Amino acid sequence: MLDLFAGTGNVSLEALSRGALKCVMVDREPACLKAQSRNLEHLGFTARGKVLKGDILKGTAWLGAYALDEGYDIIFMGPPYRDINNKALNFTGPVLASLAEAGILAPNGVIVAQHHKNETFETPKKLEVFREEKYGDTLVHFLKYADTK
């Protein structure tokens, strides 16, 4: 599993507690990275969790080096909705485009994209949405590689 904009790493920690073989957590904030490492150690998951500092908006291809086998089975992304000045951020589209180009999703893998309900984005041609859920102000899109038949 790959957890982008991982924050404290709660999504990865939940996945590890449910049997995920490996989770890679990525964030650019030092406080988040420290919390992720501390939480992995506290829960005994240091052997199966990897904490990486990186700016996802600058690309995702480099994360392929940390994947198992054919890529990540699950890529979760929960980017921030707003900046410190309460300005809407629209990171979902650019990150999905980067993931589609990077090709780091396993052939039968799933991308889970959590974002604000008002954020719109173009689905990259290599991907397709197969499910959508709404939770209050949050939308969650589930994507996979597009059927090329």
C-alpha positions in Angstrom: 0.0 0.0 0.0 1.1 3.5 -0.8 -0.3 6.3 1.4 0.1 9.8 -0.1 -0.3 12.9 2.0 -0.1 10.4 4.9 -0.3 12.9 7.8 0.0 10.8 11.0 -0.2 7.6 9.0 -3.5 6.4 10.4 -4.7 4.9 7.1 -1.5 2.9 6.7 -1.6 1.9 10.4 -5.1 0.6 9.9 -4.1 -1.3 6.8 -1.1 -2.9 8.6 -3.3 -3.9 11.5 -5.6 -5.7 9.0 -2.7 -7.6 7.4 -1.1 -5.4 4.8 2.3 -6.8 4.0 3.9 -3.3 3.5 2.8 0.3 3.7 4.8 3.2 2.3 3.8 6.6 3.8 4.7 9.8 2.1 4.4 13.4 3.4 6.5 16.5 3.2 5.9 17.9 6.7 8.6 17.0 9.3 6.0 16.8 12.1 4.0 14.2 10.2 7.0 12.1 9.4 8.0 12.1 13.0 4.5 11.1 14.0 4.4 8.3 11.4 7.7 6.9 12.7 6.6 7.1 16.3 3.3 5.4 15.6 4.9 2.6 13.6 7.3 1.9 16.4 4.6 2.2 19.1 2.5 -0.4 17.3 5.3 -2.7 16.4 5.0 -2.2 12.6 8.5 -0.8 11.8 9.5 -3.8 9.8 6.4 -3.4 7.5 6.1 0.4 7.3 8.3 2.8 5.4 8.2 6.6 6.1 9.4 8.8 3.2 9.7 12.6 2.9 8.6 13.8 -0.5 6.5 16.4 -2.3 3.9 14.4 -4.2 3.1 17.4 -6.4 6.6 17.1 -7.9 6.0 13.5 -9.2 5.4 10.0 -8.1 7.5 7.8 -10.4 10.3 7.6 -7.7 7.9 5.7 -5.4 8.1 2.7 -7.7 11.4 1.8 -6.1 9.6 1.1 -2.8 6.8 -1.1 -4.2 6.6 -4.9 -3.9 6.5 -7.0 -7.1 4.3 -5.4 -9.8 3.5 -2.2 -8.0 1.1 -1.1 -5.2 -2.1 -3.0 -4.7 -3.7 0.1 -3.0 -2.7 3.7 -3.4 -4.6 6.0 -1.0 -4.4 9.7 -1.3 -6.0 12.2 1.0 -4.6 15.6 0.1 -5.4 18.6 2.2 -8.6 20.5 1.1 -7.4 24.0 1.9 -4.3 25.9 2.7 -3.5 28.0 5.7 -5.3 31.0 4.2 -8.4 28.8 3.6 -7.9 28.8 -0.1 -9.1 25.7 -1.9 -6.4 23.3 -3.0 -6.9 21.1 -6.0 -4.3 18.4 -5.8 -6.4 15.3 -6.8 -6.2 15.8 -10.6 -2.4 16.5 -10.8 -1.6 13.6 -8.5 -3.8 11.2 -10.4 -2.2 12.2 -13.7 1.2 11.7 -12.2 0.2 8.2 -10.9 -1.2 7.2 -14.3 2.1 8.2 -16.0 4.3 6.6 -13.3 2.6 3.2 -13.7 3.3 2.2 -10.1 -0.2 0.8 -9.5 -0.3 -3.0 -9.7 -2.3 -4.4 -12.7 -5.3 -5.2 -10.5 -4.7 -2.4 -8.0 -7.0 0.4 -6.8 -6.4 4.1 -6.2 -8.6 5.6 -3.5 -8.8 9.3 -3.9 -10.4 11.3 -1.1 -11.1 14.9 -1.8 -13.5 17.8 -1.1 -16.9 17.5 -2.8 -16.4 20.8 -4.7 -13.0 19.7 -6.1 -13.4 18.6 -9.7 -10.7 16.8 -11.8 -10.3 15.1 -15.1 -9.8 11.3 -14.9 -6.6 10.4 -16.7 -7.2 8.3 -19.8 -5.2 5.4 -18.3 -7.5 5.3 -15.3 -11.3 4.8 -14.8 -13.6 5.5 -11.9 -15.5 2.4 -10.9 -17.0 3.6 -7.6 -17.8 6.9 -5.8 -18.9 7.5 -2.2 -19.9 10.6 -0.4 -19.4 11.3 3.3 -20.5 14.8 4.3 -18.1 17.3 2.5 -15.9 14.4 1.3 -16.0 12.4 -1.9 -14.1 9.2 -2.3 -13.4 8.0 -5.8 -12.1 4.5 -6.5 -10.1 4.1 -9.7 -8.3 1.3 -11.5 -6.5 1.0 -14.8 -8.9 1.6 -17.7 -10.1 -1.4 -19.6 -8.3 -1.2 -22.9 -10.4 -3.8 -24.7 
